[in-house]
Amino acid sequence: MTLPKFAYFKGQIVPYDQAKVGVLTHTLNYGTGVFGGLRAYWNDSDNQLYLFRPLDHFRRFLDSARLLCMELPHTPEQLTEVVVELLRKEARREDTYVRPLAFVPDEQIGVRLHDLHSDISIVSIPMGRYIESEEGSSATFSSWRRIDDNSIPARGKIIGSYVNSAFIKTDAIRAGYEEAIVLNADGHISEGSAENFFMVRGGVLVTPPVTDNILEGITRRTVIQLAREELGMTVVERPIDRTEVYLAEEAFFCGTGVQICAIAKIDQRPIADGKMGPFVGKLRELYFRIVRGMEPKFRAWNVPIYPSPFKG
């Protein structure tokens, strides 16, 4: 991975190697922090980098911080401005991932959420595919269960909770799969290790509800809107049994990192004919046009990084 040249740290953009914390930092010792993930997409014909839905991402980021009793003075608009400045400073002209982090810089022992300080860092790195086989990945059902809302709320991107995802992902990779599908304590599908899950069954697009211990994903919200309004699909949010997925016509993961990733087989069982289905194919085509600023109807979702106007 190519390290950034710069970071937003302690209220200003500094060289990346100056953005440092001590080993006693509270977040490092106890996982008391939250993070976000945004993508910016390069459009060669526009000579422009488009940041996708930053205000929505930063609203969720600040909501996640509130779950940990963090008091941050920033607004989504202010954080978006920081990212624009940071990406310009980096002179990014390629697909890019942006990582905001809210952390507790206090260097002290004692597990708690109260009477602590909070700060924010933001960095960016070049990023292409999260899963190489986006057009037809393999997955397995994980033996691990998704964390429960009354343990660590999955709707917040809380640093400590991602140990759960690490167990899930490593076991799947070591077993020869690219991803895993995780069940909640009730035995219903929750999500992937770090992605939301959808399936098509009986011509209906189905996804777990937000009460089944899932991240309330921005890409998930995007998919639901596009499926209903642009692709004419009925979308249902309901609990999903494990064996339903084996009988699905199509299945896919979605998220900022994974983007739209078709699932071709689960536990060595092919989904339908074991290839990316027609709905996922159309969805992927539309999604990638939108994130690259190629669909005028959805330009409000795209923030251009460089000072040149949208075309069209």
Order of alpha helices (4+ residues) and beta strands (2+ residues): beta-beta-alpha-beta-beta-beta-alpha-alpha-beta-beta-beta-alpha-beta-beta-beta-beta-alpha-beta-alpha-beta-beta-beta-alpha-beta
